[in-house]
Amino acid sequence: METIAGCAWVIGRKWGAGAGCVYLDGTTDATLARAGLQHPRKRAAQDDYALLRGYSEGEPLDERRTPQAWLEWADAKGFSPYWLMRPASAAKPVSRQAAQEKLILATLREMGYDPQALPVAPSGKRGVKAQVRARLPRERMSNFVFNKAWQRLRDYEDIKDA
């Protein structure tokens, strides 16, 4: 029996003569045909089988590999079977707190300040924090949220006085 790409082409008595393809879900062409059915993935399985059979020419058929090794082999061949679902490499969504902190840091840089060397406010004058707060629209960040985000940046030492 050759097992490739979600379909095992059977030659022998285990599944009965002419079983055809034995799919990963355990059904065979022969049992489906007796019921007047066809496997919904038959064409895809046959295409995968033909493709991989060509790739495997000259490869030892009794070779044992880990699942990860088979996946690496398939990747190297550019093979992506229908039954192999890989997670999309979507970027992890940014948390609300991280977005608030990024907005403050970006505003600081936009205003020409180095977040690692903020000038100390002169006595009686508004400091950098008040200038940044004034620049950010209140609907994007309330005073309470702004103050919390600013303090987190200070605690993490993402912003420091010069």
N, C-alpha and C positions, 0 to 999 in steps of 0.2 A: 504494500500500500504506500502510495506517495501522498504525504499530507502537505499541501501548500495552499496558502491564501484562502483559508476558510472552507476549503473543499478537499476531501481526500478521494483521489481516484483509486478505486478498489479493483484489485485483480486477485481473485482467490475465493475461498468458500465462506469466510467468516460472515460476510454480508450477503452472500448469495451471488450466483453468477449474474453478471450484467447489472450489478447494483448501481454502476455509474458513479456519480459523485455522492460522497457522504459529507454533508455540510456540518459546520460547527455546532448547529443546534441538534444534530443527531438524525435528521431526516436524510433520506436517500432519494435519488432520482427514481429508483424502481418503486419504492413505496408511494411516492407522490403520484407517479404515473398510474399506478393501480387505482388510485382514488380520483383520477382525472385532473390532477393538480400539477402545478409546476412551481418550483421554489422561486420566491420573488426576487432573489438575488442570483439566480442561475447564470445569467449573462455576465454579471460582474465577477462571479467566482470563476467562470471559464476564462474570462479575459485575464484575471489575476494569475490563474494557473498557467496559461500560455506564456505570460510575461515572465513569471518566476521560473518556469521550466527552462526558458532560454538563459536566464541568469545563472541557473544552477548547473549548467553544462560544465563538466570537469570538476565539480565540487563533490567531495565525499558525501554520499547519501546517509551514512550512518553517523555523521558528525553530531556531537552533542554540544549545544551552545546554551548559554543562559538566555532568558527572555530579552534582557538588555542587549546582549550581543546580537540577537536576531534583529532587534529594532535598529541598532547601529548599522547592521548589514543592509537592511531595507532602506535606511536613510541614504547610505552611500550609493545605492542603486537608483535613488529617486522614486522608490516605490511607496505608495500610500494607499493601502487597501481600505475598502469601504468599512470594514469591521474594526478598524483601528482608529479610535477617536482620541485625538491628542488635544489637550487644553490649549486654547488660543493664548498667545502670549500677550494678552491684554495687560496694560499697565494697571497696577493696583490703584483704586481710587484714592484721592488725597483726602485725609480726614479734614473735618471742619477746622479744628485747631491748627493743623499744619497749614491750611489755606490762609487762615488769619495771620499766622506768623510770616508766611511768604509775602503777603500783601504789605505788611509793615516793613519788612526788609527791602522789598522792591521800591516802596515809597521813599525810604531813607536813601537808597542809592540814586533814585531819580532826582532827589533834592540835592545830590552832590555830597552826601555824608557817607563816611566809612562806618559801617555798623560796629566795627571793632575799635573805633577811636572817635566816639561821639564827644563834641565839645561840651564842657560844663557850662550851664547857663550863668550869665552874669547876674549879679545880685539885683533882684527886682525885675528881671526880664523873663520873657517866655523862653523855655528851653526847647530842645529838639523834639521832645515827646509832644509838647503842645502844638508845635508846628506840624508834625506828622498827623496828629489827631485832627487838626483844622483842615488838612488837605483831604482826608478820607471822608467820603460822604457818610452821614449818620445812618442811612438806610442799609449800608453794607456792613456796618459794625457799630453797635451801641458803645457808649462810653464805658460801661461795665465790661463788655467783651474786649474792647480795646485795651483797657487797663490790665485785664487778666492775661491777654496775649503778650503785652509788653513785659509783664512780670515773668512770664514763662521764658521769653527771649533773654531776659536778664539772668534768670536762674540757670539756663542752659549755656550761658555766656556767649550767646549769639550776638548780643549787643553789649558793649562796654563803654565806659567813659575813657577819654584819652588820658 
